[in-house]
Amino acid sequence: MEYQSTLLRRARWRPWEFALWAAAFAVPLVFPSRALMVNEIAIVALFAMSLDLVLGYAGVVSLGHAAFFGFGAYTAALFAKHVMPDPAVGLAVAIVLSALLGALASLTILRGSDLTRLMVTLGTALLLLELANKLDWLTGGADGLQGVVMGPVLGRFEFDLYGQTAAWYSLAVMLLLFLLMRRLVHSPFGATLEAIRDNRLRAAAIGVPVVARLAVIYTVAAGIAGAAGALLAQTTGFASLDVLAFDRSADVLLMLVIGGVGWLYGGVAGAIVFKLLQDWLSSVTPQYWMFWIGLLLVLLVLVGRERLLRPWTWRRR
Amino acid sequence: MLTILFDGIAYGMLLFVLAVGLAVTLGLMNFINLAHGAFAMAGGYLTVFAMQKAGLPFLACLPLAFVATALAGALLERTLYRPMYAKPHLDQVLFSIGLAFMAVAGVDYFVGSSQQNVHLPGWLRGRTEIGEGALMLGMGHYRLFIIAVCALLAVALQLVLTRTRFGSRLRAAVDDPRVAAGLGINVNAVFLLTFATGSGLAGLGGALGAEILGLDPTFPLKYMIYFLIVVAVGGTSSITGPLAAALLLGIADVAGKYFIPKMGAFTVYLLMILILLYRPQGLFVRRGGR
Protein backbone atom coordinates (compact mmCIF):
# COMPACT_ATOMS: atom_id res chain seq x y z
CA MET A 1 0.00 0.00 0.00
CA GLU A 2 2.81 2.39 0.89
CA TYR A 3 4.69 1.59 -2.30
CA GLN A 4 1.60 2.30 -4.28
CA SER A 5 1.10 5.73 -2.72
CA THR A 6 4.66 6.80 -3.55
CA LEU A 7 4.02 5.77 -7.14
CA LEU A 8 0.69 7.55 -7.25
CA ARG A 9 2.06 10.73 -5.73
CA ARG A 10 3.80 11.58 -8.98
CA ALA A 11 0.50 11.47 -10.82
CA ARG A 12 -1.35 13.80 -8.47
CA TRP A 13 -2.35 17.26 -9.72
CA ARG A 14 -0.44 20.10 -8.08
CA PRO A 15 -2.08 23.50 -7.37
CA TRP A 16 0.39 25.34 -9.61
CA GLU A 17 -0.68 23.25 -12.58
CA PHE A 18 -4.24 24.62 -12.39
CA ALA A 19 -2.85 28.12 -12.02
CA LEU A 20 -0.59 27.65 -15.06
CA TRP A 21 -3.39 26.49 -17.33
CA ALA A 22 -5.75 29.21 -16.11
CA ALA A 23 -3.06 31.82 -16.78
CA ALA A 24 -2.43 30.40 -20.25
CA PHE A 25 -6.09 30.75 -21.17
CA ALA A 26 -6.29 34.22 -19.64
CA VAL A 27 -3.34 35.74 -21.58
CA PRO A 28 -5.11 36.15 -24.95
CA LEU A 29 -7.98 37.91 -23.17
CA VAL A 30 -5.83 40.24 -21.07
CA PHE A 31 -3.15 40.96 -23.69
CA PRO A 32 -4.88 40.57 -27.08
CA SER A 33 -1.74 41.80 -28.85
CA ARG A 34 0.17 38.78 -27.53
CA ALA A 35 -2.38 36.25 -28.79
CA LEU A 36 -0.35 35.28 -31.86
CA MET A 37 2.65 34.60 -29.66
CA VAL A 38 0.55 32.44 -27.32
CA ASN A 39 -0.69 30.49 -30.30
CA GLU A 40 2.86 29.83 -31.52
CA ILE A 41 4.04 28.83 -28.07
CA ALA A 42 1.12 26.45 -27.59
CA ILE A 43 1.88 24.76 -30.91
CA VAL A 44 5.59 24.27 -30.35
CA ALA A 45 4.99 23.24 -26.74
CA LEU A 46 2.67 20.50 -27.95
CA PHE A 47 5.30 19.46 -30.50
CA ALA A 48 8.02 19.41 -27.84
CA MET A 49 5.86 17.30 -25.52
CA SER A 50 5.30 14.76 -28.27
CA LEU A 51 9.06 14.49 -28.73
CA ASP A 52 9.39 14.09 -24.98
CA LEU A 53 7.29 10.93 -25.13
CA VAL A 54 9.81 9.42 -27.54
CA LEU A 55 13.03 10.91 -26.19
CA GLY A 56 12.41 11.54 -22.51
CA TYR A 57 10.24 8.56 -21.69
CA ALA A 58 11.29 5.91 -24.19
CA GLY A 59 14.91 7.06 -24.72
CA VAL A 60 14.90 7.08 -28.52
CA VAL A 61 17.13 9.89 -29.85
CA SER A 62 15.31 11.33 -32.86
CA LEU A 63 16.64 13.96 -35.24
CA GLY A 64 13.65 13.79 -37.54
CA HIS A 65 10.58 14.48 -35.46
CA ALA A 66 9.62 17.29 -37.84
CA ALA A 67 8.60 14.55 -40.30
CA PHE A 68 5.32 14.05 -38.42
CA PHE A 69 4.86 17.73 -37.66
CA GLY A 70 5.19 18.58 -41.34
CA PHE A 71 3.06 15.65 -42.45
CA GLY A 72 0.28 16.78 -40.11
CA ALA A 73 0.58 20.37 -41.37
CA TYR A 74 0.33 19.36 -45.03
CA THR A 75 -2.49 16.92 -44.33
CA ALA A 76 -4.55 19.55 -42.52
CA ALA A 77 -3.89 22.20 -45.18
CA LEU A 78 -4.71 19.88 -48.08
CA PHE A 79 -7.80 18.58 -46.33
CA ALA A 80 -9.07 22.10 -45.74
CA LYS A 81 -8.34 23.11 -49.32
CA HIS A 82 -9.77 20.13 -51.18
CA VAL A 83 -12.25 18.37 -48.91
CA MET A 84 -13.72 20.40 -46.08
CA PRO A 85 -12.76 23.64 -44.31
CA ASP A 86 -13.89 22.54 -40.82
CA PRO A 87 -10.87 22.72 -38.46
CA ALA A 88 -11.93 20.02 -35.99
CA VAL A 89 -12.46 17.39 -38.68
CA GLY A 90 -9.21 18.39 -40.37
CA LEU A 91 -7.39 18.07 -37.09
CA ALA A 92 -8.78 14.59 -36.50
CA VAL A 93 -7.83 13.50 -40.01
CA ALA A 94 -4.30 14.90 -39.58
CA ILE A 95 -3.86 13.11 -36.25
CA VAL A 96 -5.04 9.77 -37.62
CA LEU A 97 -2.89 9.94 -40.76
CA SER A 98 0.21 11.10 -38.86
CA ALA A 99 -0.27 8.28 -36.38
CA LEU A 100 -0.47 5.82 -39.28
CA LEU A 101 2.77 7.23 -40.68
CA GLY A 102 4.27 6.94 -37.21
CA ALA A 103 3.21 3.29 -36.97
CA LEU A 104 4.92 2.65 -40.30
CA ALA A 105 8.03 4.61 -39.31
CA SER A 106 8.22 2.85 -35.94
CA LEU A 107 9.46 -0.20 -37.84
CA THR A 108 12.67 1.71 -38.51
CA ILE A 109 13.55 2.65 -34.92
CA LEU A 110 13.23 -0.76 -33.30
CA ARG A 111 16.69 -2.09 -34.08
CA GLY A 112 20.25 -0.87 -34.07
CA SER A 113 22.31 1.59 -32.09
CA ASP A 114 21.70 5.26 -31.36
CA LEU A 115 23.53 6.19 -34.55
CA THR A 116 21.29 3.97 -36.66
CA ARG A 117 18.16 5.49 -35.14
CA LEU A 118 19.54 8.97 -35.62
CA MET A 119 20.11 8.17 -39.27
CA VAL A 120 16.75 6.59 -40.00
CA THR A 121 14.77 9.32 -38.22
CA LEU A 122 16.75 12.00 -40.03
CA GLY A 123 16.35 10.03 -43.26
CA THR A 124 12.58 9.81 -42.84
CA ALA A 125 12.27 13.57 -42.37
CA LEU A 126 14.51 14.27 -45.39
CA LEU A 127 12.54 11.77 -47.45
CA LEU A 128 9.30 13.60 -46.72
CA LEU A 129 10.93 16.98 -47.35
CA GLU A 130 12.18 15.78 -50.72
CA LEU A 131 8.76 14.35 -51.51
CA ALA A 132 6.95 17.57 -50.59
CA ASN A 133 9.43 19.50 -52.72
CA LYS A 134 9.02 17.28 -55.78
CA LEU A 135 5.24 16.78 -55.67
CA ASP A 136 4.69 20.45 -56.46
CA TRP A 137 1.35 19.86 -58.19
CA LEU A 138 0.00 18.78 -54.81
CA THR A 139 2.00 20.72 -52.23
CA GLY A 140 3.02 23.82 -54.15
CA GLY A 141 6.70 22.84 -53.88
CA ALA A 142 9.09 25.52 -52.72
CA ASP A 143 6.41 28.23 -52.90
CA GLY A 144 4.33 26.58 -50.20
CA LEU A 145 0.71 25.60 -50.22
CA GLN A 146 -1.40 28.70 -50.59
CA GLY A 147 -5.10 29.47 -50.69
CA VAL A 148 -6.09 27.53 -47.60
CA VAL A 149 -9.30 29.00 -46.16
CA MET A 150 -10.37 27.71 -42.78
CA GLY A 151 -13.96 27.55 -41.59
CA PRO A 152 -15.03 28.63 -38.09
CA VAL A 153 -14.07 26.40 -35.14
CA LEU A 154 -16.98 24.11 -34.19
CA GLY A 155 -19.05 26.07 -36.70
CA ARG A 156 -19.24 29.11 -34.39
CA PHE A 157 -15.92 30.86 -33.73
CA GLU A 158 -14.35 32.54 -36.75
CA PHE A 159 -10.56 32.91 -36.86
CA ASP A 160 -9.87 36.63 -36.33
CA LEU A 161 -6.98 38.78 -37.43
CA TYR A 162 -5.49 39.20 -33.96
CA GLY A 163 -5.28 35.45 -33.33
CA GLN A 164 -7.46 35.29 -30.23
CA THR A 165 -9.59 32.44 -31.55
CA ALA A 166 -6.47 30.74 -32.88
CA ALA A 167 -4.77 30.96 -29.49
CA TRP A 168 -7.75 29.53 -27.63
CA TYR A 169 -8.25 26.83 -30.21
CA SER A 170 -4.58 25.77 -29.97
CA LEU A 171 -4.61 25.96 -26.18
CA ALA A 172 -7.75 23.85 -25.98
CA VAL A 173 -6.34 21.17 -28.28
CA MET A 174 -3.08 21.27 -26.38
CA LEU A 175 -4.87 20.85 -23.04
CA LEU A 176 -6.87 17.86 -24.30
CA LEU A 177 -3.79 16.12 -25.69
CA PHE A 178 -1.80 17.04 -22.60
CA LEU A 179 -4.39 15.31 -20.40
CA LEU A 180 -4.07 12.23 -22.58
CA MET A 181 -0.26 12.27 -22.41
CA ARG A 182 -0.26 12.92 -18.67
CA ARG A 183 -2.52 9.94 -18.11
CA LEU A 184 -0.34 7.83 -20.39
CA VAL A 185 3.04 8.54 -18.82
CA HIS A 186 1.78 8.03 -15.25
CA SER A 187 0.12 4.74 -16.09
CA PRO A 188 1.85 1.35 -15.75
CA PHE A 189 2.41 1.65 -19.50
CA GLY A 190 4.48 4.80 -18.91
CA ALA A 191 6.43 3.07 -16.16
CA THR A 192 7.40 0.28 -18.55
CA LEU A 193 8.59 2.91 -21.04
CA GLU A 194 10.91 4.37 -18.43
CA ALA A 195 12.15 0.87 -17.68
CA ILE A 196 12.98 0.41 -21.36
CA ARG A 197 14.78 3.76 -21.44
CA ASP A 198 16.88 2.95 -18.40
CA ASN A 199 17.82 -0.58 -19.36
CA ARG A 200 16.35 -2.25 -22.37
CA LEU A 201 17.80 -5.67 -21.62
CA ARG A 202 16.54 -5.82 -18.05
CA ALA A 203 13.15 -4.50 -19.10
CA ALA A 204 12.89 -7.35 -21.59
CA ALA A 205 14.02 -9.78 -18.88
CA ILE A 206 11.19 -8.86 -16.51
CA GLY A 207 8.68 -9.40 -19.28
CA VAL A 208 8.14 -5.96 -20.81
CA PRO A 209 7.29 -6.34 -24.51
CA VAL A 210 9.94 -3.86 -25.62
CA VAL A 211 9.22 -3.82 -29.34
CA ALA A 212 5.46 -3.41 -28.93
CA ARG A 213 5.88 -0.63 -26.34
CA LEU A 214 8.28 1.34 -28.54
CA ALA A 215 6.03 0.97 -31.56
CA VAL A 216 2.96 2.18 -29.63
CA ILE A 217 4.64 5.23 -28.07
CA TYR A 218 6.22 6.19 -31.38
CA THR A 219 2.81 6.02 -33.04
CA VAL A 220 1.17 8.11 -30.31
CA ALA A 221 3.97 10.69 -30.41
CA ALA A 222 3.69 10.89 -34.20
CA GLY A 223 -0.07 11.52 -33.93
CA ILE A 224 0.45 14.33 -31.42
CA ALA A 225 3.25 15.90 -33.45
CA GLY A 226 0.87 15.72 -36.42
CA ALA A 227 -1.75 17.54 -34.35
CA ALA A 228 0.75 20.31 -33.59
CA GLY A 229 1.57 20.60 -37.29
CA ALA A 230 -2.12 20.68 -38.17
CA LEU A 231 -2.70 23.49 -35.66
CA LEU A 232 0.08 25.50 -37.26
CA ALA A 233 -1.31 25.01 -40.76
CA GLN A 234 -4.87 25.79 -39.67
CA THR A 235 -4.11 28.90 -37.65
CA THR A 236 -1.77 30.40 -40.25
CA GLY A 237 -3.68 29.12 -43.30
CA PHE A 238 -0.40 28.15 -44.93
CA ALA A 239 2.00 25.22 -45.19
CA SER A 240 5.51 25.41 -46.63
CA LEU A 241 8.58 23.20 -46.86
CA ASP A 242 9.87 24.90 -43.73
CA VAL A 243 7.59 22.69 -41.57
CA LEU A 244 9.64 19.63 -42.56
CA ALA A 245 13.10 21.21 -42.41
CA PHE A 246 15.99 19.91 -40.33
CA ASP A 247 16.09 23.15 -38.33
CA ARG A 248 12.65 22.39 -36.98
CA SER A 249 13.72 18.99 -35.66
CA ALA A 250 16.82 20.56 -34.11
CA ASP A 251 14.82 23.46 -32.60
CA VAL A 252 12.30 21.19 -30.94
CA LEU A 253 15.11 19.07 -29.54
CA LEU A 254 16.67 22.21 -28.12
CA MET A 255 13.39 23.38 -26.59
CA LEU A 256 12.85 20.07 -24.89
CA VAL A 257 16.38 20.02 -23.59
CA ILE A 258 16.13 23.57 -22.23
CA GLY A 259 12.96 22.68 -20.36
CA GLY A 260 14.10 19.29 -19.19
CA VAL A 261 13.75 15.82 -20.68
CA GLY A 262 11.42 13.22 -19.20
CA TRP A 263 8.98 15.74 -17.74
CA LEU A 264 5.94 16.86 -19.73
CA TYR A 265 6.11 20.45 -18.49
CA GLY A 266 9.69 20.50 -19.76
CA GLY A 267 8.28 20.88 -23.25
CA VAL A 268 6.09 23.80 -22.14
CA ALA A 269 8.85 25.56 -20.21
CA GLY A 270 11.33 25.04 -23.05
CA ALA A 271 8.86 26.34 -25.64
CA ILE A 272 8.18 29.51 -23.63
CA VAL A 273 11.88 30.21 -23.00
CA PHE A 274 12.84 29.40 -26.58
CA LYS A 275 10.15 31.54 -28.21
CA LEU A 276 10.77 34.54 -25.96
CA LEU A 277 14.51 34.20 -26.57
CA GLN A 278 13.95 33.95 -30.31
CA ASP A 279 11.66 36.98 -30.22
CA TRP A 280 14.23 39.01 -28.30
CA LEU A 281 17.35 37.85 -30.16
CA SER A 282 15.86 38.25 -33.60
CA SER A 283 14.96 41.84 -32.77
CA VAL A 284 18.57 42.44 -31.70
CA THR A 285 20.44 40.44 -34.36
CA PRO A 286 17.98 39.20 -36.96
CA GLN A 287 20.53 37.42 -39.15
CA TYR A 288 22.76 35.55 -36.75
CA TRP A 289 20.16 33.88 -34.61
CA MET A 290 21.70 30.54 -35.54
CA PHE A 291 25.01 31.45 -33.90
CA TRP A 292 23.38 32.21 -30.56
CA ILE A 293 21.30 29.10 -30.64
CA GLY A 294 24.48 27.10 -31.34
CA LEU A 295 26.29 28.78 -28.49
CA LEU A 296 23.34 28.08 -26.21
CA LEU A 297 23.43 24.38 -27.16
CA VAL A 298 27.17 24.09 -26.50
CA LEU A 299 26.95 25.88 -23.14
CA LEU A 300 23.92 23.86 -22.16
CA VAL A 301 25.77 20.60 -22.63
CA LEU A 302 28.98 21.85 -21.00
CA VAL A 303 27.12 23.13 -17.92
CA GLY A 304 24.82 20.14 -17.69
CA ARG A 305 21.40 20.28 -19.27
CA GLU A 306 19.55 18.86 -16.26
CA ARG A 307 20.33 21.86 -14.12
CA LEU A 308 19.68 24.92 -16.20
CA LEU A 309 15.99 25.52 -15.57
CA ARG A 310 15.84 23.90 -12.15
CA PRO A 311 17.74 26.18 -9.81
CA TRP A 312 16.86 24.05 -6.80
CA THR A 313 19.14 21.30 -8.14
CA TRP A 314 22.15 23.60 -8.48
CA ARG A 315 23.22 23.09 -4.88
CA ARG A 316 23.00 19.31 -5.06
CA ARG A 317 25.88 17.43 -6.57
CA MET B 1 26.97 5.60 -69.31
CA LEU B 2 30.58 5.06 -68.33
CA THR B 3 30.88 8.78 -67.75
CA ILE B 4 28.23 8.58 -65.05
CA LEU B 5 30.07 5.71 -63.42
CA PHE B 6 33.27 7.72 -63.57
CA ASP B 7 31.69 10.81 -62.06
CA GLY B 8 30.09 8.65 -59.40
CA ILE B 9 33.43 7.15 -58.47
CA ALA B 10 35.04 10.57 -58.24
CA TYR B 11 32.18 11.79 -56.06
CA GLY B 12 32.38 8.68 -53.90
CA MET B 13 36.14 9.01 -53.43
CA LEU B 14 35.64 12.58 -52.33
CA LEU B 15 32.96 11.54 -49.84
CA PHE B 16 35.30 8.89 -48.50
CA VAL B 17 38.06 11.37 -47.76
CA LEU B 18 35.55 13.71 -46.17
CA ALA B 19 33.93 11.07 -43.99
CA VAL B 20 36.73 8.70 -43.03
CA GLY B 21 37.73 10.86 -40.08
CA LEU B 22 34.18 10.69 -38.78
CA ALA B 23 34.19 6.89 -39.03
CA VAL B 24 37.33 6.61 -36.93
CA THR B 25 36.08 9.11 -34.32
CA LEU B 26 32.86 7.24 -33.99
CA GLY B 27 34.51 3.84 -33.84
CA LEU B 28 37.20 4.89 -31.40
CA MET B 29 35.36 6.98 -28.87
CA ASN B 30 31.75 6.16 -29.73
CA PHE B 31 31.29 9.88 -30.25
CA ILE B 32 28.68 11.16 -32.69
CA ASN B 33 30.24 14.27 -34.21
CA LEU B 34 27.70 16.14 -36.33
CA ALA B 35 30.11 19.07 -36.67
CA HIS B 36 32.52 17.10 -38.86
CA GLY B 37 31.38 19.01 -41.93
CA ALA B 38 32.53 22.26 -40.31
CA PHE B 39 36.16 21.10 -40.64
CA ALA B 40 35.58 20.36 -44.32
CA MET B 41 34.10 23.81 -44.77
CA ALA B 42 37.09 25.36 -43.00
CA GLY B 43 39.45 23.60 -45.41
CA GLY B 44 37.44 24.78 -48.38
CA TYR B 45 37.35 28.43 -47.30
CA LEU B 46 41.02 28.37 -46.40
CA THR B 47 41.86 27.22 -49.93
CA VAL B 48 39.69 29.87 -51.52
CA PHE B 49 41.30 32.63 -49.48
CA ALA B 50 44.85 31.35 -49.80
CA MET B 51 44.41 31.36 -53.57
CA GLN B 52 42.58 34.67 -53.88
CA LYS B 53 44.27 36.79 -51.23
CA ALA B 54 47.74 35.27 -50.93
CA GLY B 55 47.95 34.07 -54.52
CA LEU B 56 49.21 30.60 -53.62
CA PRO B 57 49.00 27.90 -56.31
CA PHE B 58 46.23 25.33 -55.97
CA LEU B 59 48.57 22.41 -55.26
CA ALA B 60 50.22 24.29 -52.39
CA CYS B 61 46.85 25.02 -50.83
CA LEU B 62 45.91 21.37 -50.42
CA PRO B 63 48.60 20.50 -47.84
CA LEU B 64 47.95 23.84 -46.18
CA ALA B 65 44.24 23.01 -45.81
CA PHE B 66 45.17 19.64 -44.35
CA VAL B 67 47.64 20.98 -41.78
CA ALA B 68 45.54 23.96 -40.71
CA THR B 69 42.35 21.98 -40.14
CA ALA B 70 44.31 19.21 -38.42
CA LEU B 71 45.72 21.76 -35.97
CA ALA B 72 42.27 23.23 -35.41
CA GLY B 73 40.92 19.74 -34.84
CA ALA B 74 43.64 18.95 -32.30
CA LEU B 75 42.94 22.17 -30.44
CA LEU B 76 39.20 21.59 -30.31
CA GLU B 77 39.68 17.97 -29.26
CA ARG B 78 41.85 19.05 -26.34
CA THR B 79 39.56 21.82 -25.15
CA LEU B 80 35.96 21.07 -26.07
CA TYR B 81 35.50 17.52 -27.27
CA ARG B 82 37.25 15.54 -24.59
CA PRO B 83 34.69 16.13 -21.79
CA MET B 84 31.97 14.92 -24.16
CA TYR B 85 33.13 11.34 -24.63
CA ALA B 86 31.64 10.05 -21.40
CA LYS B 87 28.30 11.82 -21.90
CA PRO B 88 25.18 10.21 -23.36
CA HIS B 89 24.60 10.31 -27.10
CA LEU B 90 21.90 12.95 -26.76
CA ASP B 91 24.40 15.39 -25.25
CA GLN B 92 26.93 14.65 -27.97
CA VAL B 93 24.36 15.25 -30.68
CA LEU B 94 23.24 18.56 -29.13
CA PHE B 95 26.80 19.70 -28.57
CA SER B 96 27.99 18.99 -32.08
CA ILE B 97 24.85 20.44 -33.71
CA GLY B 98 25.53 23.56 -31.67
CA LEU B 99 29.10 23.70 -32.98
CA ALA B 100 27.89 23.21 -36.55
CA PHE B 101 25.31 26.01 -36.17
CA MET B 102 27.97 28.34 -34.79
CA ALA B 103 30.29 27.52 -37.68
CA VAL B 104 27.53 28.18 -40.22
CA ALA B 105 26.53 31.52 -38.69
CA GLY B 106 30.15 32.52 -38.08
CA VAL B 107 31.17 32.00 -41.70
CA ASP B 108 28.03 33.79 -42.80
CA TYR B 109 29.01 36.75 -40.62
CA PHE B 110 32.65 37.02 -41.68
CA VAL B 111 32.49 35.95 -45.31
CA GLY B 112 28.92 36.37 -46.44
CA SER B 113 26.44 33.83 -47.66
CA SER B 114 27.38 33.80 -51.34
CA GLN B 115 28.82 30.74 -53.04
CA GLN B 116 32.65 30.69 -53.30
CA ASN B 117 34.56 29.41 -56.30
CA VAL B 118 37.96 27.83 -56.59
CA HIS B 119 39.92 28.88 -59.68
CA LEU B 120 41.49 25.70 -60.92
CA PRO B 121 44.81 25.82 -62.77
CA GLY B 122 44.59 25.31 -66.52
CA TRP B 123 45.94 21.78 -66.62
CA LEU B 124 43.07 20.56 -64.44
CA ARG B 125 40.30 22.13 -66.49
CA GLY B 126 40.34 19.98 -69.60
CA ARG B 127 38.45 16.84 -70.45
CA THR B 128 39.49 13.65 -72.23
CA GLU B 129 37.09 11.40 -74.12
CA ILE B 130 37.69 7.77 -74.92
CA GLY B 131 35.49 5.52 -77.05
CA GLU B 132 32.18 6.52 -78.57
CA GLY B 133 28.43 5.96 -78.49
CA ALA B 134 26.87 4.50 -75.36
CA LEU B 135 30.25 3.36 -74.06
CA MET B 136 31.87 6.76 -74.35
CA LEU B 137 33.94 7.66 -71.32
CA GLY B 138 34.37 11.36 -70.74
CA MET B 139 36.85 12.13 -68.00
CA GLY B 140 37.17 15.59 -66.56
CA HIS B 141 40.83 16.08 -65.66
CA TYR B 142 39.93 17.48 -62.29
CA ARG B 143 37.85 14.43 -61.43
CA LEU B 144 40.70 12.21 -62.55
CA PHE B 145 42.98 14.17 -60.24
CA ILE B 146 40.55 13.72 -57.34
CA ILE B 147 40.34 9.99 -57.91
CA ALA B 148 44.13 9.70 -58.01
CA VAL B 149 44.66 11.74 -54.84
CA CYS B 150 41.90 9.98 -52.93
CA ALA B 151 42.99 6.52 -54.03
CA LEU B 152 46.54 7.28 -52.89
CA LEU B 153 45.19 8.49 -49.55
CA ALA B 154 43.03 5.39 -49.13
CA VAL B 155 45.98 3.09 -49.82
CA ALA B 156 48.20 5.08 -47.48
CA LEU B 157 45.60 4.99 -44.71
CA GLN B 158 45.12 1.26 -45.14
CA LEU B 159 48.90 0.71 -44.96
CA VAL B 160 49.23 2.86 -41.85
CA LEU B 161 46.36 1.07 -40.22
CA THR B 162 47.58 -2.48 -40.98
CA ARG B 163 51.37 -2.22 -41.15
CA THR B 164 52.53 0.26 -38.54
CA ARG B 165 52.73 0.16 -34.78
CA PHE B 166 50.47 3.18 -34.54
CA GLY B 167 47.92 1.37 -36.69
CA SER B 168 47.86 -1.66 -34.46
CA ARG B 169 47.50 0.56 -31.39
CA LEU B 170 44.62 2.35 -33.05
CA ARG B 171 42.88 -0.89 -33.96
CA ALA B 172 43.35 -2.20 -30.42
CA ALA B 173 41.89 1.00 -29.01
CA VAL B 174 38.89 0.81 -31.35
CA ASP B 175 38.16 -2.79 -30.38
CA ASP B 176 38.32 -2.18 -26.64
CA PRO B 177 39.67 1.07 -25.21
CA ARG B 178 39.80 -0.19 -21.64
CA VAL B 179 41.86 -3.27 -22.35
CA ALA B 180 44.07 -1.28 -24.71
CA ALA B 181 44.71 1.27 -21.96
CA GLY B 182 45.44 -1.58 -19.57
CA LEU B 183 48.12 -2.85 -21.94
CA GLY B 184 49.93 0.47 -21.72
CA ILE B 185 48.64 2.12 -24.86
CA ASN B 186 48.07 5.82 -24.35
CA VAL B 187 44.54 5.86 -25.72
CA ASN B 188 44.14 9.62 -25.29
CA ALA B 189 47.23 10.36 -27.36
CA VAL B 190 46.16 7.89 -30.04
CA PHE B 191 42.81 9.54 -30.13
CA LEU B 192 44.16 13.07 -30.31
CA LEU B 193 46.32 12.14 -33.27
CA THR B 194 43.48 10.31 -34.98
CA PHE B 195 41.04 13.14 -34.45
CA ALA B 196 43.53 15.65 -35.84
CA THR B 197 44.20 13.47 -38.87
CA GLY B 198 40.50 12.93 -39.44
CA SER B 199 39.81 16.66 -39.25
CA GLY B 200 42.74 17.33 -41.56
CA LEU B 201 41.42 14.83 -44.09
CA ALA B 202 38.02 16.50 -43.90
CA GLY B 203 39.70 19.85 -44.56
CA LEU B 204 41.57 18.39 -47.51
CA GLY B 205 38.34 16.89 -48.81
CA GLY B 206 36.64 20.25 -48.43
CA ALA B 207 39.44 21.91 -50.39
CA LEU B 208 39.27 19.30 -53.14
CA GLY B 209 35.49 19.26 -53.20
CA ALA B 210 34.84 23.00 -53.19
CA GLU B 211 34.65 22.87 -56.98
CA ILE B 212 32.31 19.87 -57.19
CA LEU B 213 30.16 20.10 -54.07
CA GLY B 214 29.89 23.88 -53.97
CA LEU B 215 31.02 25.93 -51.00
CA ASP B 216 28.71 28.16 -49.00
CA PRO B 217 28.07 28.61 -45.27
CA THR B 218 25.41 25.89 -45.12
CA PHE B 219 27.92 23.25 -46.23
CA PRO B 220 28.18 21.45 -42.84
CA LEU B 221 24.41 20.92 -42.62
CA LYS B 222 23.90 20.15 -46.30
CA TYR B 223 26.43 17.33 -46.38
CA MET B 224 26.08 16.11 -42.80
CA ILE B 225 23.60 13.45 -43.87
CA TYR B 226 25.98 12.19 -46.58
CA PHE B 227 28.87 11.79 -44.16
CA LEU B 228 26.63 10.03 -41.70
CA ILE B 229 25.33 7.69 -44.39
CA VAL B 230 28.88 6.69 -45.30
CA VAL B 231 29.65 5.94 -41.67
CA ALA B 232 26.38 4.25 -40.77
CA VAL B 233 26.34 2.05 -43.86
CA GLY B 234 30.07 1.39 -43.99
CA GLY B 235 30.55 0.59 -40.34
CA THR B 236 33.35 1.95 -38.21
CA SER B 237 35.72 -0.95 -37.87
CA SER B 238 37.74 -0.66 -41.06
CA ILE B 239 38.85 1.61 -43.89
CA THR B 240 37.38 -0.58 -46.60
CA GLY B 241 33.83 -0.45 -45.23
CA PRO B 242 33.45 3.34 -45.44
CA LEU B 243 35.30 3.29 -48.78
CA ALA B 244 32.84 0.82 -50.28
CA ALA B 245 29.90 2.68 -48.77
CA ALA B 246 31.19 6.03 -50.08
CA LEU B 247 31.64 4.62 -53.60
CA LEU B 248 28.18 3.06 -53.49
CA LEU B 249 26.65 6.32 -52.30
CA GLY B 250 28.54 8.40 -54.87
CA ILE B 251 27.51 6.20 -57.79
CA ALA B 252 23.91 5.86 -56.57
CA ASP B 253 23.61 9.62 -56.10
CA VAL B 254 25.05 10.59 -59.49
CA ALA B 255 23.15 7.85 -61.33
CA GLY B 256 19.92 8.59 -59.45
CA LYS B 257 20.12 12.29 -60.29
CA TYR B 258 20.91 11.50 -63.93
CA PHE B 259 18.36 8.79 -64.68
CA ILE B 260 15.47 9.89 -62.44
CA PRO B 261 16.06 13.62 -61.93
CA LYS B 262 12.50 14.07 -60.67
CA MET B 263 13.32 12.03 -57.59
CA GLY B 264 16.37 14.08 -56.61
CA ALA B 265 18.05 12.82 -53.46
CA PHE B 266 15.01 10.67 -52.71
CA THR B 267 16.67 7.48 -54.02
CA VAL B 268 19.66 7.89 -51.73
CA TYR B 269 17.62 8.38 -48.56
CA LEU B 270 15.33 5.49 -49.40
CA LEU B 271 18.30 3.23 -50.12
CA MET B 272 19.91 4.20 -46.82
CA ILE B 273 16.78 3.50 -44.78
CA LEU B 274 16.31 0.14 -46.47
CA ILE B 275 19.95 -0.86 -45.92
CA LEU B 276 19.80 0.14 -42.27
CA LEU B 277 16.55 -1.77 -41.82
CA TYR B 278 18.21 -4.85 -43.27
CA ARG B 279 21.55 -4.46 -41.47
CA PRO B 280 21.23 -1.97 -38.57
CA GLN B 281 24.95 -2.10 -37.79
CA GLY B 282 26.01 -1.30 -41.34
CA LEU B 283 26.78 -3.38 -44.39
CA PHE B 284 30.45 -4.09 -43.87
CA VAL B 285 30.86 -4.97 -40.24
CA ARG B 286 33.36 -7.41 -38.91
CA ARG B 287 31.86 -10.04 -36.64
CA GLY B 288 33.13 -9.99 -33.07
CA GLY B 289 34.28 -6.65 -31.77
CA ARG B 290 31.56 -4.78 -30.03
Interface residues (C-beta under 8 A of the other chain):
Chain A: L55 V61 L63 L107 T108 R111 G112 S113 D114 L115 T116 L118 M119 V120 L122 G123 T124 L126 L127 E130 L131 N133 K134 F246 A250 L253 L254 V257 V261 Q287 Y288 W289 M290 F291 I293 G294 L295 L296 L297 V298 L300 V301 L302 R305
Chain B: L26 I32 L80 P83 M84 K87 H89 L90 D91 V93 L94 F95 I97 G98 L99 A100 F101 M102 A103 V104 A105 G106 D108 Y109 L221 I225 L228 I229 V231 A232 K262 M263 G264 A265 F266 Y269 L270 M272 I273 L276 L277 P280 Q281
